[in-house]
């Protein structure tokens, strides 16, 4: 199965394990709550889906890479204790708290969250001395004589032997006590994720053209060479940072992330063309509706892969604009809830109430971080709300009258909603202009079909169309069976 399907399987397992009967007991007793064994190639997103599930289900997440542990840190240190049995004193071996189990208890102490996921990566690459203890943990959920608390799902991840020479096979006894999920790389699923996360347009459009370069691991005379989903995502992050700092990315940068020189070189060449097309085709002018005739004719006559790159540029800018609008919309919704709470407590001083709200929001943000719920988008939205509320508070500090303070808050909020409407209007113009450019240049064509499909597939672009509409999108979408056509086009590109 692909990583998206694996995420759903693990989420459903978590919900089933945490469900309770009428008496408040777990429906499935702890002894029958099998750990999940997630097996798949490196770098396809196993860790990311754990973070997503924890954030979406509001549970804790404790993550460890087992290969970084010794037997002592994972199991604890033995010590001698005295016990009396049948009136006779005996010396027995006890164990100090495992670092791993200790982290679970520490998370609960910090956050109050008593249920979650314990994620153990590279489980089948442990040292020879630690292997028996890890197998015991998977089978019995104990390290030494200490047990994992109830309410925690164990997810252990590993790589098949073809990707790692140091892996160990699990015996039948262990496999018969776990839920095994085999995961394979899948570009279409990763692309949905990449669009949702706003990965660099050059990375997405390049892999649309060269899907065979999305995930490859090969042995060569120079050692192991590979390109992975993790590598492409990290390359996207550094590209954004380089561009923001005015630094020109090159082949040497690409090969640090895509550690297969032939693919790194090919991407570097594509990235140069991608930036060239940005200038040659006047992308910003197109989206403002100011398209030189020569640009229309050049695009109409361009080869298909060049057209795809240009559409990638258009889609990237539309996604950015739609994302900015969505975030401002989410900010306004959050601010409205905050101001409603302020209004409900009038005639208390709005400045005092606002400070309490900010303190609560900060605690929520900190709790999510402590719980391992490291969702980048949620963190961004929460931080944006806190920052704006603090700006509100600084303005209120200049006046003492409660009624005047609330009037100021309403004025500030009106500015934020006006910004949302302005962003929506500007983004709508960009959408209309992009469609007008394509309709004029190529008419009802495979390019337009593909463009409509990408708008639909994009998280932010589809959100914008759903919230604010786009007549050109609906006009072109109405009579086109774009899903099937889009897939046929991308399949053809994959064979090219």
C-alpha positions in Angstrom: 0.0 0.0 0.0 1.1 3.6 -0.3 1.9 5.9 2.6 -1.5 7.6 2.6 -3.2 4.3 2.9 -0.8 3.3 5.7 -1.6 6.5 7.6 -5.3 5.7 7.5 -4.6 2.1 8.7 -2.6 3.4 11.6 -5.1 6.1 12.5 -7.9 3.5 12.5 -5.8 1.2 14.7 -5.2 4.1 17.1 -8.9 4.9 17.3 -9.8 1.3 17.9 -7.2 0.8 20.6 -8.3 4.0 22.4 -12.0 3.3 22.2 -13.7 2.4 25.5 -16.7 0.5 26.6 -19.6 1.6 28.8 -17.5 1.1 31.9 -14.6 3.2 30.6 -12.3 0.3 29.9 -10.4 -0.1 26.6 -12.5 -2.2 24.3 -9.4 -4.1 23.2 -7.3 -5.1 26.3 -3.7 -4.0 26.2 -2.4 -7.6 25.7 -4.4 -7.8 22.5 -3.3 -4.3 21.2 -0.7 -5.5 18.7 2.1 -3.1 17.8 2.2 -1.9 14.2 5.2 -2.9 12.2 5.6 -0.5 9.3 8.0 -1.8 6.7 9.0 0.3 3.7 11.9 2.0 1.9 13.7 4.9 3.6 12.6 8.5 3.1 9.0 7.9 2.0 7.4 9.8 5.0 7.0 7.2 7.8 8.0 9.7 10.4 5.8 12.5 8.9 2.6 10.5 9.1 3.2 9.8 12.8 3.4 13.6 13.4 0.3 14.2 11.3 -1.7 11.5 13.1 -0.6 12.8 16.6 -1.7 16.4 15.6 -5.0 15.3 14.0 -6.0 13.0 16.8 -4.6 15.2 19.6 -2.5 12.5 21.2 1.1 12.5 22.2 4.0 11.3 20.1 7.4 10.1 21.4 9.9 9.2 18.6 13.1 7.3 18.8 15.6 6.0 16.3 16.5 2.7 17.9 20.0 2.4 16.3 21.0 5.4 18.4 20.4 3.4 21.6 22.5 1.0 23.7 21.0 -1.8 25.7 21.4 0.3 28.9 19.6 3.4 27.6 16.7 1.5 26.1 16.2 -1.1 28.8 17.7 0.7 31.9 20.5 -0.3 34.2 20.2 -3.3 36.5 20.5 -2.9 40.3 20.2 -5.3 43.2 17.1 -5.0 45.5 16.0 -7.1 48.5 12.6 -8.8 48.6 11.0 -11.0 51.3 9.1 -14.1 50.0 7.5 -16.5 52.5 9.4 -14.8 55.3 12.8 -15.3 53.6 14.8 -12.4 52.2 16.1 -12.7 48.7 18.2 -10.5 46.5 16.6 -9.7 43.1 17.5 -7.8 40.0 15.5 -4.6 39.2 16.0 -2.1 36.5 16.1 1.7 36.4 13.6 3.5 34.2 14.2 3.0 30.5 15.0 6.3 28.7 12.3 5.5 26.1 9.6 4.7 28.7 10.8 7.7 30.7 10.1 10.0 27.8 6.5 8.7 27.6 5.9 9.5 31.3 7.7 12.9 30.9 5.4 13.8 28.0 2.3 13.0 30.2 3.7 15.1 33.1 4.4 18.1 30.8 1.2 18.0 28.8 -1.4 16.0 30.7 -1.9 13.9 27.6 -2.1 10.2 28.7 -2.5 8.5 25.3 -0.4 8.5 22.2 2.0 6.9 19.8 5.5 5.5 20.7 7.3 5.5 17.3 10.5 3.4 17.1 12.3 3.8 13.8 14.9 1.4 12.3 13.6 -1.3 14.5 15.2 -4.1 12.5 18.6 -2.5 12.6 19.3 -2.7 16.3 22.6 -4.0 17.7 23.0 -7.7 18.5 22.9 -7.0 22.3 19.7 -4.9 22.1 17.8 -7.1 19.6 16.4 -9.6 22.2 15.1 -6.7 24.4 13.4 -5.0 21.4 11.7 -8.3 20.4 10.5 -8.7 24.0 9.2 -5.1 24.0 7.2 -5.7 20.8 5.8 -9.0 22.2 5.2 -7.9 25.8 5.4 -4.1 25.8 8.0 -4.2 28.7 11.6 -3.2 29.1 13.1 -5.1 31.9 10.4 -5.2 34.5 8.7 -1.9 33.5 5.7 -1.7 31.2 4.6 0.9 28.7 1.5 2.7 30.1 -1.9 1.8 28.7 -3.3 4.0 26.0 0.0 4.1 23.9 0.2 2.5 20.5 3.6 1.2 19.5 4.5 1.8 15.9 7.8 0.3 14.8 9.3 1.1 11.4 11.9 -0.7 9.5 13.5 -0.9 6.0 13.5 -4.1 3.9 16.9 -5.8 3.5 17.4 -4.6 0.0 17.7 -1.0 1.3 19.9 -1.7 4.4 22.6 -4.4 4.8 22.3 -4.4 8.6 18.7 -5.4 8.9 17.6 -8.4 11.0 14.7 -10.8 10.2 11.9 -11.1 12.7 11.0 -14.6 13.8 7.5 -16.0 13.5 6.8 -15.6 17.2 7.3 -11.8 16.9 5.5 -11.4 13.6 2.5 -13.2 15.0 2.2 -10.5 17.6 2.3 -7.4 15.4 0.2 -5.8 12.7 2.5 -5.7 9.7 2.0 -3.0 7.1 4.2 -3.0 4.0 4.5 0.4 2.3 5.8 1.3 -1.2 6.7 4.7 -2.7 3.9 6.3 -4.7 4.5 9.6 -6.6 0.9 10.6 -7.0 0.3 10.3 -3.2 3.5 12.2 -2.5 2.5 14.9 -4.9 -0.8 15.5 -3.1 1.3 15.9 0.1 3.8 18.2 -1.7 1.0 20.5 -3.0 -0.5 20.6 0.5 2.9 21.6 2.1 3.7 24.1 -0.6 6.8 22.5 -1.9 8.8 24.3 -4.6 7.2 24.4 -8.0 10.4 23.4 -9.7 10.5 20.2 -7.7 6.9 19.3 -8.4 6.9 20.1 -12.1 10.2 18.4 -12.6 8.9 15.2 -11.0 5.7 15.5 -13.1 8.0 15.2 -16.1 10.4 12.7 -14.7 8.4 10.5 -12.3 11.0 7.8 -12.6 13.4 10.0 -10.8 11.2 10.5 -7.8 12.5 7.4 -5.8 15.5 5.5 -6.9 18.2 3.5 -4.9 21.0 1.9 -6.8 24.4 0.4 -6.1 27.2 1.7 -8.2 31.0 1.5 -8.4 31.0 4.7 -6.3 28.7 3.2 -3.6 25.0 3.6 -2.9 23.3 6.3 -4.9 19.7 7.4 -4.2 16.9 9.9 -4.6 14.1 9.8 -2.0 10.9 11.7 -1.1 12.7 13.1 2.0 15.5 14.3 -0.3 13.1 16.2 -2.6 11.3 17.8 0.3 14.5 19.0 2.0 15.8 20.2 -1.4 12.6 22.2 -1.7 13.2 23.9 1.6 16.8 24.9 0.8 15.7 26.2 -2.6 13.3 28.6 -1.0 15.9 29.7 1.5 18.5 30.2 -1.2 16.1 32.3 -3.3 15.2 34.4 -0.3 18.9 35.2 0.3 19.7 35.8 -3.4 22.0 32.7 -3.6 22.0 30.8 -6.9 21.5 27.0 -6.3 23.8 24.8 -8.3 24.6 21.1 -9.0 26.7 20.9 -5.9 23.7 21.9 -3.8 21.3 19.5 -5.5 23.6 16.4 -5.1 23.8 17.0 -1.4 20.1 16.1 -1.2 19.5 14.0 -4.3 22.5 11.7 -3.9 22.4 10.4 -7.4 24.6 12.7 -9.5 22.7 12.0 -12.8 19.4 13.1 -11.3 20.9 16.0 -9.4 22.5 17.3 -12.6 19.2 16.8 -14.6 17.2 18.7 -12.0 19.8 21.5 -11.9 19.5 21.9 -15.6 15.7 21.9 -15.3 15.8 24.4 -12.5 17.8 26.8 -14.7 15.2 26.4 -17.5 12.4 26.9 -14.9 13.8 30.2 -13.9 14.4 31.2 -17.5 10.8 30.5 -18.3 9.7 32.7 -15.4 11.4 35.7 -17.1 10.8 34.8 -20.7 7.1 34.2 -20.3 6.6 37.2 -17.9 4.7 35.1 -15.4 3.8 38.0 -13.1 2.5 39.9 -16.1 0.4 37.0 -17.2 -1.2 36.8 -13.8 -1.9 40.5 -13.9 -3.7 40.1 -17.2 -1.0 42.0 -19.1 0.2 39.4 -21.7 2.4 40.5 -24.6 1.3 38.9 -27.9 4.7 37.5 -28.4 4.3 35.5 -25.2 1.1 34.0 -26.4 2.6 32.9 -29.7 5.8 31.6 -28.0 3.7 29.5 -25.6 1.5 28.2 -28.4 4.5 27.0 -30.4 6.5 25.6 -27.4 7.1 21.9 -27.0 4.9 20.1 -24.4 7.5 19.8 -21.7 8.1 23.6 -21.9 4.4 24.2 -21.7 4.2 22.0 -18.6 7.0 24.0 -16.9 5.3 27.3 -17.6 2.0 25.9 -16.3 4.0 24.8 -13.2 5.1 28.3 -12.7 1.6 29.6 -13.0 0.3 27.0 -10.6 3.0 27.7 -8.1 2.1 31.4 -8.0 -1.6 30.6 -7.8 -0.9 28.2 -4.9 1.1 30.8 -3.1 -1.6 33.4 -3.5 -4.4 31.0 -2.5 -2.4 29.9 0.5 -1.9 33.5 1.6 -5.7 34.0 1.3 -6.5 30.8 3.2 -4.2 31.7 6.0 -5.6 35.2 6.3 -9.1 33.7 6.3 -8.1 31.3 9.1 -6.5 34.2 11.0 -9.8 36.2 10.8 -11.8 33.2 12.0 -9.4 32.7 15.0 -9.4 36.5 15.8 -13.2 36.6 15.6 -13.4 33.8 18.2 -11.0 35.7 20.4 -12.9 39.0 20.1 -16.2 37.2 20.8 -14.7 36.0 24.1 -13.6 39.5 24.9 -17.1 40.9 24.2 -18.7 38.2 26.3 -16.7 39.4 29.3 -17.5 43.1 29.0 -17.5 45.4 31.0 -14.2 43.8 32.0 -11.2 45.6 30.5 -10.6 44.1 27.0 -6.9 44.5 27.4 -6.9 42.2 30.5 -9.1 39.6 28.8 -6.9 39.8 25.7 -3.8 39.0 27.8 -5.5 36.0 29.3 -6.4 34.7 25.8 -2.8 35.2 24.6 -1.5 33.3 27.6 -3.9 30.4 26.8 -3.0 30.4 23.1 0.7 30.3 24.0 0.1 27.4 26.4 -1.7 25.5 23.6 1.2 26.1 21.2 3.7 24.9 23.8 1.6 21.9 24.7 1.4 20.8 21.1 5.2 21.1 20.7 5.7 19.1 24.0 3.3 16.5 22.8 5.2 15.9 19.5 2.4 17.3 17.4 4.8 19.0 15.1 2.4 20.1 12.3 4.1 23.0 10.6 0.8 24.5 9.2 -1.0 24.4 12.5 2.0 25.9 14.3 2.1 28.7 11.7 -1.6 29.6 12.1 -1.4 29.5 15.9 1.7 31.7 15.9 0.1 34.2 13.4 -2.9 34.5 15.7 -0.8 35.1 18.8 1.3 37.7 17.0 -1.7 39.6 15.8 -3.4 39.5 19.2 -0.2 40.9 20.7 -0.4 43.7 18.2 -4.0 44.4 19.3 -2.9 44.4 22.9 -0.1 47.0 22.3 -2.7 49.3 20.7 -5.0 48.9 23.6 -2.3 49.9 26.1 -2.6 53.4 24.9 -6.2 53.9 26.2 -7.9 53.0 29.5 -11.6 53.1 28.8 -13.1 49.6 28.3 -15.7 50.7 25.7 -13.1 52.6 23.7 -10.8 49.6 23.9 -13.4 47.3 22.3 -14.1 49.9 19.6 -10.4 49.9 18.8 -10.5 46.1 18.6 -13.4 46.2 16.2 -11.5 48.6 14.0 -8.4 46.5 14.0 -10.4 43.4 13.1 -12.1 45.3 10.3 -8.7 46.0 8.9 -7.9 42.2 9.0 -11.1 41.3 7.3 -10.5 44.0 4.6 -7.1 42.4 4.0 -8.7 39.0 3.5 -11.1 40.5 1.0 -8.3 42.3 -0.8 -6.2 39.1 -1.0 -9.2 37.1 -2.3 -9.9 39.8 -5.0 -6.2 39.8 -6.1 -6.1 36.0 -6.2 -9.3 35.8 -8.1 -7.8 38.1 -10.8 -4.8 35.9 -11.0 -6.9 32.8 -11.5 -9.0 34.5 -14.2 -5.8 35.8 -15.9 -4.2 32.4 -15.9 -7.2 30.8 -17.5 -7.6 33.6 -20.1 -3.9 33.2 -21.1 -4.3 29.4 -21.6 -7.6 29.7 -23.4 -6.2 32.4 -25.8 -2.9 30.6 -26.4 -4.0 27.0 -26.8 -7.8 26.9 -26.6 -9.6 23.7 -25.4 -6.5 21.5 -25.4 -4.7 18.8 -23.4 -2.8 21.6 -21.6 -6.0 23.2 -20.4 -7.3 19.8 -19.3 -4.1 19.2 -17.3 -4.2 22.7 -15.8 -7.8 22.2 -14.6 -6.8 18.9 -13.1 -3.9 20.5 -11.2 -6.1 23.3 -9.8 -8.4 20.6 -8.5 -5.6 18.5 -7.0 -3.9 21.4 -5.3 -5.0 21.8 -1.6 -4.9 25.6 -1.6 -6.1 26.2 -5.2 -9.1 23.9 -4.7 -9.8 25.6 -1.4 -9.9 29.0 -3.1 -12.2 27.9 -5.9 -14.5 26.3 -3.3 -14.6 29.4 -1.1 -14.5 32.2 -3.6 -15.4 30.6 -6.9 -13.8 31.0 -10.3 -16.1 31.2 -13.3 -13.3 30.2 -15.7 -12.5 27.1 -13.7 -16.1 25.9 -13.7 -16.5 26.8 -17.4 -13.6 24.6 -18.4 -14.3 21.9 -15.8 -17.9 21.4 -16.8 -17.4 19.6 -20.1 -14.0 18.0 -19.6 -13.5 14.5 -18.1 -10.2 15.9 -16.8 -9.4 13.2 -14.2 -9.0 10.5 -16.8 -7.4 12.8 -19.3 -5.0 14.2 -16.8 -3.9 10.7 -15.8 -3.4 9.7 -19.4 -1.3 12.8 -20.0 0.9 12.2 -16.9 1.3 8.5 -17.8 2.5 9.6 -21.3 5.0 12.0 -19.7 6.2 9.2 -17.5 7.0 7.1 -20.6 8.7 9.9 -22.5 
